[in-house]
Amino acid sequence: MALNKEDYQDFIDSGKGFLSELTSSIKRDGITIWDIDRYHELLGEPLRYSGEDEEEFGKRVAASLNRCPASVNPSLWRQALLNHMHGLYRVSDRVYQIRGYDLANLTIVEVTGGIVVIDCTTACETAAAAIDLYRNYKKKEGGGDDGDACRTDGGPVKAIILTHTHVDHYGGIQGVIDADQGRQDSTPPVIIAPENFVEEAVLENAVVGDAMARRSTYQYGTFLSVKNDGTGKIDAGLGKDIQMGGTVSFAMPTHTVTVNPAPTVPVTAKYDESIPQTPLFDRQEYSLFGVRFEFLLCPNTEAPAEMVIWLPDDKVLVAAEIATHTLHNLLTPRGAEVRDARLWWKALDRMITLYGTRMEYICATHHWPTLDQNRCVPFLEQQRDSYKFLHDQTVHLINRGYTMLEIAACFDNPEFLPDLLKDSWHNRGYYGTISHDVRAIYQKYIGWYDMNPSNLNPLPPKQAAERYVKCMGGEDQVWVLLKHAVSEEDYRWAAELGKHLVFANPSEENRRLLAAVYEKLGEACEAGTWRNMYLVGAEELKKGGPLVSMNGSTANQSILQAMDKELFYDFAAGRLNGQRAGKCRMVFAITQEDSTEYVRVEHGVLNYHDKEEEGAVPFTISRETFADILLGVLTADEAIDNGKITVSNTMGEQEAVLSFFDLFDCAPPNFNIVQPKVRKH
């Protein structure tokens, strides 16, 4: 078997149900944060299927596929065309999706008296634009003329459901809430999330938020240009792109889906009694404003806290991010805890068991739906078996002594793979890759160390590079070897040589030589993420540093406001410069809002507790101000001058407080990645 290049079913599914589209870019304070039109000249107009003769439609699709530039992998080009299908779509009678205006979709379910929104995109502006697109369509559709808002624009947002803890699914929540401002028929929406949502969302985005933000610019190609010759950004694999510069928000759930039903939401229990509950994937059925929603908890799959949604009356499965039109990643390149492939395939199997005979539609929180009952179960089965094969065979090879890189090399051999991983478009690695995923599985079970003593205490990159270049005969000889590797199209080896060359001496000539190699590697990539990472690396090598000076982090004010006291001080401790703090001994009584904690800095660490300490310097500060200082938005001097820190100055207390805040590193994350780092103390 082989990939069927004349299978246009995905193009048909992605275009069905199209209703409307945005006609302008999305802005924040006059600055564009999302512009799908920038892809039009490269990709052409979206290939929307409108019920025409399928053979004629196939000719249109084939013509677009044949326009693939030489600088783009043809399979990624196909995915890019599919992700270019933006707009408002009707999935079933009362289920709608807005796709293509952020990395993730926003899904709407019409209920009695209004709408339920499932996931909220990354930014308030993109979420608000999605709600506006739906409401404007409903108005044009010719609703009632009796003043009933539900009949004219869909009605207010009655509830918001968050499927999981990644920011592209909850970051725009305030934009959804604010979309109802001024409505006479609105009340604060119910917000429903899976168990442990708040803790996991906060942990993922706060603890190493600076590094994650910087690494994300590589994964998503945030600052890459879209070039009409196809040498720039093409696609993110999981979606077209991610918004840039929008307002990221957070709101606390009002209800949490757990193994025990929430008491303040009407709940029924109309399960198929022939299918027993399981301790791994439990479920609840909520009755929300006249519509049944069944929530199936799937923790530690694609996210630490995640759930899928079954709409039994509509026969729609909202598969969250567990079943999408790509092989997903088991360890995101931007950084997060490694995901569990075993639980992932089990969750997919559970969906098949519970809903396989009833589902007619599968729509996930990314990509386009699967719209035929006869294709829904095979789609889930193939997704399930992909993750199971990767898991089982990686474990098989681990137990036979293969190391992480050796296992990845085994999977590189097409003969090693089953047909479903090679021949199913939705199992191709557009976002995750087989190589990346099997190394993640290895890491989960075995860790980073391969038990070879030479890898127990290796030299740091710069020190190793200087020795490698010297032993290869110096820079001139490495140039000869690298150019020979390029002439042989052995680009992976050329990248290895070039990496050592640049870390030994990051001269402009050396950087540009390696940049050209990364560009060749990027052009060949099927994964949008891998292409982005190679091309960003190339651009930063040519520039000599980060493409744009960043001033943000995934740890923003809304995330820090959601933390409990313990987690907030843990976050602060992670920003403490241990070298500077190692020379200090300080004790403070810090009052935030209505509680006081005693914070001690000693031995280079920050500890905190509720027990009163003698000699503690007291000061009062709000959580918002403390967070602004830690995020580099505000200095402690400014906070004292503005009255945002209340502290006496009879015995040098102000100087002590300023010295305390001076111990924290608050600079934005603009560290080098593809050339040696400059350590600043």
N, C-alpha and C positions, 0 to 999 in steps of 0.2 A: 504493500500500500504506500501511498504518498499523499501529501496535502493536495486536496482537490482545488485547484486554482479557479475552477469554474463553478465552485459552490458559492452562490451569492446570497444564501439564506440570511446571513448576518446583516447584509445591506437591506434586505427586505424588512427584517424585524426592526432594525434601527430606525427605519423611516416610517413605519406604520403608526397611525394615530397622531401624526403631526398636526398641530393646531395653530401655532403662532411662534414668532421669534422676536428677540430684541432687535431693535433697529439702530441702536447706538451703544457705545461703550459704557462701562460702569465706572463711575468716578468716586473719589473721596476728596472732599475739599478742592474740587476742580482738577485733581490729578487722576489720570486713568489707572485703575488697578486691574481691569480686565477688558481685553479687546479681542474678541474672537475673529474680527475682520482682518486682523494682521496675518491670518493664515490663508485668506481667500485667494490671493494671487498665486501662492505656491500650490495649494491643494484644489483650488477651484470651488465652485459653489457646492454646498452639501448635496450628496446623492440621495435625495429623499425619494423613497418608493411611494407612489400615489395611486396604486391600484392598476397601473398600466400593464400591458402585456409583459409577462416576466422575461420573455426572450429579448424583447426590445430593451427592457431595463438592464438585462445582463450585458447587452452591448455597451450601454453607457458606463456601467461599472468597469467592464474590461478596458475601455478606452482610458479611464482614469487610472486604473492599475498600471497600464502600459506607459503612463507618463512618469513613472518612478525615475528620479534622477539617479545617476551612477553613484552618487555620494550617499545614497540611502539604501539600507537593506530592504528588499521588496516586501518582506513580510511585515516589517515595521511600517512601511508606507501604507499597506492595507489597513493596519490598525489605526494609523493616523487619519485615513479617510473616514473610517467608521466613527472615531471619536470627534470628528468634525461635524457630526449631525446634531446640531444644537437646537434648542427650542423647547416649547411646551408640547407634551405628548399625552394622549389618553391611552392608558394601559387597559382599563376595563371601565365599566359604566361609571364608577365613582372613584377610580384610582388614576391619578395623574402624576407625571414626572416632569420636572424641569431639568434638562440635561445640557451640559456644555457651557455653563457659565461659572464654573469653578471645577476643581478636581473631582468633587463628589456631586451626586444628584440630590435634589430636594424633591421629596415625594409628598403628595397631598391626597388625603382620603376625605371625601365629602361625607359628612355626618349630619344628623339632625341639628339644625341651628347654626351650622358653620363648617369648619374644616379641622382635620387633624393633620399636622405636619410631621413627617418622619425625616429626621436629620436636617441640618440647617446650614450646610456648606461651611467654608472656613471663615468668612468675613460677614459682618453685618450688612455691608453694602451689596454683596452678591446675593445674600439671602433675601434682602428687601426687594431687589430687582426681580428675583424669582417669584415672590408673592405678588408683586405688581403685575408681572406678565400674566399670571393665572387670573388675577382679578380683572384685568383689562379685557382678557379674552371672554370671561364670563359676561361682562357688560355688553360686549359686541355680539355675543351669542344670542342676545335678545331675551334676557330674563324677564321676570314679571314687571309690570308697570304699577304695582300696588304698593310700592314703597318697601317691600320686603327685601332687605339687603341680601339675605341668603339666596334669593332668586336672581339678584342683579349682579352681585360680585362674589358669590360663594359664601359670604358671611364671615364672621370673625374667627380667629384662631381659638378653637376650644381646647386643644391639647397639643403638646409637642412631645414626640417620642424620639429619644436618642438611642441609637442602636449600639454604639460603643464609644470608646474613650479616645479616639483620634480626633485631633483638632479640626480636620476638614469635615467633620460631622456635627460638631457642636459649636464651633467658633462664631458662627453667625446667629446664634440664638437670640441675642438682643435685637438684632435686626428684624427677626420674625415677631418678637413681642412688640417692638415699637411700631410695626406696620399697622397695629390696631389703635394707635394713639388717636384720640378724638372721636372714635366711633361710639355711638350711643348704645350699641348692642353688644359691646365687648366686656368681658371680665377677665381677670388674670388667668392665663391658661394653666391647665394641669400639665406638669412636666414629668414624664415617666422615663426612667433609665434603669439599666440592669444593676444588679447587686454589685457593690464595691465601685460604682462608677466614679464617684467624686474622688475617692482616695487614689484610684489608678490614673485618672486623668491628670490630677495634680502632680502625682509622682513622676509620670512620664515627661511632662512638659516643664517641670521646675528643677529637678535635681541637677540635670546636666543640660538645661535649656539653652545655655549659650553655645555649647559645642553642637547641640542638635540643630540649632538655627543655622550655624555656619555650614555644617555638613549637608543640610537640606539644599543649600544653594547649588551644590554639586548634583545631588540626586534629581532635582527637578529642573536643573539648568536655568535657575531663576533669572539670571542676568544675561543669558544668551540671546542673541538676536535671531529672529526668523528671517532667513535669507531666501530669496526667490530662486536661487540655484540649488537649494537643498543642502547647503553645507552648514547650516545652523540648526536651531531647534526645530524638531519635527513633532514630537509627541511625548507625553509622560508615561504612556503605556496603560496606566490605570484610568486615565482621562486625558483631556487635551492638554491641560496645563494647570498650574495653581495660581490663584490670585496673588498680586504683589502689592503690599502696602495698605491693605484694607484693615478695618477695625475688628480685632479678634476679641471675643467676649466669652463670658462664662455665666451660667445661672444655675442655682442649686435645684436639683430635682425636688418635686413635691411628693413623688411616689417612687418607690423602688421595687422592682420586680425581684422577688426572692422566692425561696421554696415555700414560704408562707404568704398567702394572699394579703395584699394591702387592705386594711380594714375600712378605709374611707372611700374606696372606689368600688362601685358595684361589680362583683365578681361572680361568674358562674363556673361550673365545673363539668362542662359537657364534652368530656373526652371520650374517645373510643376506648371503652373499657377492656377491649381485647388487647390493647397495647399498653403494657404496664409502664408506670413512671420509672425513671432510672435516676440514680444518685448523681450521675455526671451531667445530664441535660434535663433539667426539670422545666416545667411549663405551667403557665397560668393563663386563664382566659378572662379578659376584662370586657365588660360591656361599656363602651364609651359613646355616649350620646346616640344610642340606638344601633350601634354597629359593634359586632364582635371582633375582638383582637386577641389572638392567642400568641403569647410570648414564650419562645423556647430559649432558655438560657444556654449559652454556649461559651462559658468562660475559658480563658487561656487557649483560645484558638487563634484567630487573626488579631485579637486584642485580649488583654487580661480580663476585661469585663465586656461581654458582648451578648447580644441576643438577636434572634431572627423573629419575624412576625408572620403569622399565618392569618389571613382574612378568610374565614371559612365560607362566608356568604358570597364572597367574590371569587373564591378559588384562586387567590393570589398569594404566592409566597414571596415575601420581602426578605431576601436571603442575606441581608446586611452586607458584609464584605467577605463572606465565607465562600461564596460561589460567584465568581466574576468571569469575564471573558479574557482571562489571562491566567497563566501560572503565577500565583502570588508569591511574595517573598516571606520566608520563614525568619528572616532577620533583616529588617529594613536597613539599607545603607546609611540612612541619616542617624541611626542609632536608636536602640530600644532593647528591652529584654527579648531574648530569643523566644520564638513561638513554638508551640508543640504540635508537630505534624501528626502525632498519634491522635491527639484530641481533635485535630482539625478533620481528619478523615472520619472519625467517629461521629462528629457533628453532622457531616454530610450524609452519612449512613442513617442517622436518626431522622433527618428530614425526609429521606426516601421512605423509611418505615412509617412515619406518621402521616405524611401527606401525599405520597407518591400516587395513590389511586384516585386522589381528589383534585390535585392541582391542575390548573389550565394555563397559568401564567407564572413565570419567575421573573421578578424584577429586583435587582440588587441595588445597592447604594452607589454603584459605579456602572458605567457601560449601559447597554441597551437590554431590553427584556428578551426572554425566550417565550414565544407566544403560542406554542402548539403543545397540547397535552402529550402528544406522541413523542415530542422531543424533550420535554421537561425532565423525565426520569433518566433517559440516557445521558443528558447533560450533567446531572448531578452524579450519576454513577461514574462517568469518566473523570469528573473532577475528584471524586472520592478516591478512585483507584490511582490517580496520579500521585496524590499526597501519600497514599499508602505504599505505593511502589518506592517512592523516594525514601520514605521512612524505613521500610523493611529491608531494602537492599543496602542502605547506608549502614544500618545496624549489622547486617550480615557481613559487610566488608570490615567494619570496625572489629568484629570478633575474629576476623582472620588476619588482623594486624595491620591493615591498611591505615595510612595516615590521612589527614584531612585533604591534602593536595592530591594524594594518590587516588582517593575515592572520587574526587572531582574529575580526575583524568579518566577513570573508568567510565563515568557517565558521559564523558565527551565522545565516546565511541558510539555511533548510531546503532551498531549491532547490539549494544548492551540494553537499549531502550525498547519497551513495548510499543506497539503501533499507536496506542492512544496518546502517548507523549510526543510522538513524532507527527501524527497525522490528523490531530484534532486542533482546529484553529484556536479554540478557547483554552487549550492547554499549552500553548506556546508561551515562551518566556518574554512577554512584553514589559512586565513590571518586576517580577521576580525572575530568577533564572535557575536552571537545574544546578549549575555549578555553585551558585551562591547558596541555594537551599540545602544541598547535601553537606556543605561545610557548616551551615547553621545547625543541622541535626547532629553532626559530629561534636560541635561546641556544646550543645545541650547535654549530651551524655558523657563526654570525655573531657571537655575543656580545651584550652588553647595549646596545651603541651602534648607533644607527640612521643615523649619518653626518650627521644634521642638526646643524649647529654649535651651535644653541641648546641642544641636549641634551648638549653636550660637557662643560660645567662648570656644571651647574644649582645653584641655591641649595638649601641644606638645607631640609627641610620647614617648620620653624618660621619661618625667615627669609622663605621664599617666601610662606607663609600670611599673615604680617603685611602684606606688600605687596599680595597679592591682595585682602584684606579692605579695605585702605585705598583701592585703586583702584576697588573696587565700591561705594564710598560709605559704608563703615563697617559695624559689626556690625548695626545696625538694618536697613540695606538688604539685607544678606546674609540676614537672617531672612526678609524679605519674599520674596526670590528663592527661598529654600529652601522656604518654605511653598507657594509657587506651584508649584514642581516637584513637591512631594508631592501637591498637588491634581490635577495632571496625571498622577499615577502615574509620573513620570519619576524613579524612585528612584535610578538610577545617577548622574544629574546631581545629585540632591539630596545623595547621599553625597559627591560631589566638593566641593560647596559647604560641606557640614557639616565635612568634613575640614579645610578651610582655616580655618573658623570656630573649631574646637576647638584647632588648633595655634597660632592667633593668640592665643586667649584660652580656656583650658580651664575656664571657669566651669561651675558645675553646670547652669545653664540651657542653655548651649551643648552640653554633653555629653549631656544628656537629649534634646535635639532631634535630635542625630545618632543617638543610641541607637534612637530610634523608627524612623528610616530604616533602620538595619541590621536591625531586627526584620522590617520589611516585605521586605527583600531576602532574608533568611534563610528566611522562610516560603515563598517562591517556588522555592527551590532544589531541584533534583532530586538533587544530590550531597549526601550526608550530611556530607562534609567541609566543603563551602562553607557549608551551613546552620550547622554548628557554629562556623565561624570568624566568621560574621556575628553569631550569637547571643552568643558569648563576648565579641566586641567590644562589643556592646550592653550586656552585664552589667558589663563593666569600666568603660565610660563612666559608667554609672549609679552605680557604686561609687566611681569616682575612682582606681582602681588595680587591680592583680591581684586576682582573686577569692580566692585563697589564697596565703599566703606559702610559696613553695617552699623545700624544704631538700634538693633532690637534683639529679642530673644523669645523663645517659646514660653519663657517664664515671664508673663506680663502681669499687670496690676490685677486683672480679674482672677487669674489663677492664684495669686498670692492672697487675695481676699478670701478665697474659698478654703484656705488651709486652716486647720486647727492650730492651736498654740504650739504643740509639739512639732508638727511638721514645719511650721514657719521658722522656728529656731533651728531645726535641722537644715533647712534651706540656707539660713543665714550662716550657719557654721561651715557650710560648703563653699561660701564666698570669702571666708576668712583666710588671709595670707598667713600661713603657719610660720613662715620665717620671721616676719615682723612680730607676730603675736608671741613667738617663743621667747622674746625678750621682755614680755610684759606680765604683770599680775594685776588684774583689775576685777572689781566686783561692783555690779550695778543692781539697783532695784528699778526695773523698767515697768512702768504702768502703761498698758495698752487697753483702751476702752475701760472695762470695769474690773480688770484683774492685774495683779502684779506678779512678775516672775523675777527671780534672782539669777542674774547671769554672771558667770565667772569666766574670765579669760586667763588661762594659765597653762603652761607646758605646751603652748602652741595650739590649744583647742578651746572651743567655746562649750561650756556646759550650762545647764539651766534647770531650775527646780522651783518649787513653791515655798520651800523652807526659808525663813528669814535669816539673813546673814548680817553679822555685825560689820559696820564700816562700809556698807554698800552705798554707792552714790545714787541718789534717787533722781529720776527724770521721767517725764510723761511725754508720750508720743503716740500718735494714732497709727493703726496698722497701715493706712494709706501712705502716710509720710515715711514710715520705716521702710515700706516696700519701695517707694520712689528713690530713697537713698541707696538701697541695695541694687536697684536697677540702673543707677547712674543718671536718673532723671533730675535729681535734686541733690545738693550737697548739704552736709550737716550744718555748715556755717549759714547757708541760706535758710535752712529750717529754723535755726535759733533766731536769726534776724527777723523772720516772718512770724514768729510766735508759734510755729508748728511743733517745736520742742520746748517744753516747759522745764527749766532747770535753774536753780539758784546759782549765784556766783560769789558766795561768801568765802569759800575755801577752795577755789579753783575747780569747782564742779564742771563749769562749762569747758574748760580745757581738757578735763578727763573725758567728757562726752565726745568732744571733737577727736581726741586721741583714739577713743574706742571705734568710732566710725571710720577713722583713717586706716584701720586694720583690714577693711574689706576691699577686695578688688571688684570694681564695678564697671570696668571698661567693656565696651562691646566686643563681640568675638570676631576679630579680624585676623586671626592667626594664619600663618602659612600652612599649606597642605602639600603642595608638589615641589617645594623647595625648603631648605633648612629653616627651622623656626628661630626666632630671636626671642630669647627668654628675657622678660622684663620683670624685675622684682619690685 
